[in-house]
């Protein structure tokens, strides 16, 4: 799908390429339509050193 140049400033969902008027509408869309994908990525928030990482003090 090709959008006209006047719509390039509007946020677009990278999953389904649907355009929105503002970022809040995009967030609501992603929380409802693509809920399963975003929930699986939110659970991976633990940050720890990878095996073999060296800490320099």
C-alpha positions as CSV (number, residue, x, y, z in Angstrom):
1,X,0.0,0.0,0.0
2,X,1.4,3.4,-0.9
3,X,0.2,6.4,1.0
4,X,0.2,9.9,-0.4
5,X,3.0,12.3,0.7
6,X,0.5,14.3,2.8
7,X,0.1,11.3,5.2
8,X,3.8,10.7,5.9
9,X,3.7,12.7,9.1
10,X,1.0,10.5,10.6
11,X,2.0,7.5,12.7
12,X,1.5,4.1,11.1
13,X,1.2,0.6,12.6
14,X,4.2,-1.4,11.4
15,X,2.2,-4.7,11.7
16,X,-0.8,-3.9,9.5
17,X,0.3,-0.5,7.9
18,X,-2.9,1.3,9.1
19,X,-2.4,5.0,9.5
20,X,-3.6,7.1,12.6
21,X,-4.1,10.7,13.4
22,X,-1.9,10.7,16.5
23,X,0.3,8.4,18.6
24,X,-2.3,7.8,21.3
25,X,-4.7,6.2,18.7
26,X,-1.8,4.1,17.5
27,X,-1.0,2.9,21.0
28,X,-4.7,2.0,21.6
29,X,-4.8,0.1,18.3
30,X,-1.7,-1.9,19.1
31,X,-2.9,-2.7,22.6
32,X,-6.2,-4.1,21.2
33,X,-5.5,-5.5,17.8
34,X,-1.9,-6.8,18.3
35,X,-2.2,-7.5,22.0
36,X,-0.6,-11.0,21.9
37,X,2.6,-9.8,20.2
38,X,3.2,-6.8,22.5
39,X,2.4,-8.8,25.7
40,X,5.0,-11.4,24.8
41,X,7.7,-8.8,24.3
42,X,6.8,-6.8,27.5
43,X,7.5,-9.9,29.6
44,X,11.2,-9.9,28.5
45,X,12.2,-6.9,30.6
46,X,14.8,-8.6,32.8
47,X,18.3,-7.3,32.0
48,X,21.3,-9.2,33.1
49,X,24.8,-9.7,31.8
50,X,25.2,-12.2,29.0
51,X,27.6,-15.1,29.5
52,X,31.1,-14.0,29.0
53,X,30.5,-10.3,29.6
54,X,33.3,-8.6,31.5
55,X,32.5,-5.8,34.0
56,X,35.1,-3.0,34.2
57,X,35.2,-1.0,37.5
